[in-house]
Amino acid sequence: MKYRETTGYKYILHEDMQRDIQIFEDAENDYISLHLGRLIIKATYAWDGSSIPLKKYIPFWNFDKYCLIASLVHDALCQLMREDLLPKSYKPTADLIYRDMCVGGGMSYRGADRRYKWLRRFGDAGIKKRENPRGQIKQFPPSK
């Protein structure tokens, strides 16, 4: 996976990324395509890595070391849910996918399980529709 770090969002995908996951729905927007268990995230997709509250207390620790791809996949799935393109009932499955991908990336099962429990307890805010989402296309002057 090629990506670059940026301001605003933390990372921008530099090439398309594909992953087989255990969600067999069809959902698509400009950057994300999910079809029969194949998730494709297109180049230029931006995401913010893992949102771990300890970052503000331990700023020198690399929280994304083991879960960069897991955070990309999880953020993309949450975005599809937030945009009502994927049923919100898939949130527990997305959280499990994140946990398993963290372990696959080298994180201890204990550490990944802590993150999973955090997502289950507090992560539903990430799939709520936003009144004024970032990246929303606007027009000036407003059309009549």
Long-range contacts (C-beta under 8 A, 24 or more apart in sequence): 1-68, 1-69, 1-72, 3-68, 6-46, 8-46, 9-46, 9-47, 9-48, 10-47, 10-48, 10-49, 10-64, 11-46, 11-47, 11-48, 11-49, 11-68, 11-72, 12-44, 12-45, 12-46, 13-41, 13-42, 13-43, 13-44, 13-45, 13-46, 13-47, 13-72, 14-43, 15-43, 16-40, 16-41, 16-42, 16-43, 17-41, 17-69, 17-72, 19-69, 19-73, 21-73, 21-77, 21-97, 22-93, 22-97, 23-77, 23-86, 23-90, 23-93, 23-94, 23-97, 25-86, 25-87, 25-90, 27-80, 27-85, 27-86, 28-85, 29-79, 29-80, 29-83, 29-85, 31-76, 32-76, 32-79, 32-80, 34-77, 34-80, 34-86, 39-73, 39-76, 39-77, 41-72, 41-73, 41-76, 45-72, 45-76, 47-71, 47-72, 47-75, 47-76, 48-75, 50-115, 51-126, 52-115, 52-118, 65-106, 66-102, 66-105, 66-106, 66-107, 66-111, 67-98, 67-101, 67-102, 67-105, 67-107, 67-112, 67-115, 68-105, 69-101, 69-105, 70-97, 70-98, 70-99, 70-101, 70-102, 70-104, 70-105, 71-98, 73-97, 73-98, 73-101, 74-98, 74-101, 74-119, 75-126, 78-123, 78-126, 78-127, 81-127, 82-126, 82-127, 82-128, 82-129, 82-130, 82-133, 83-129, 84-129, 88-127, 91-123, 91-124, 91-127, 92-120, 95-119, 95-120, 95-123
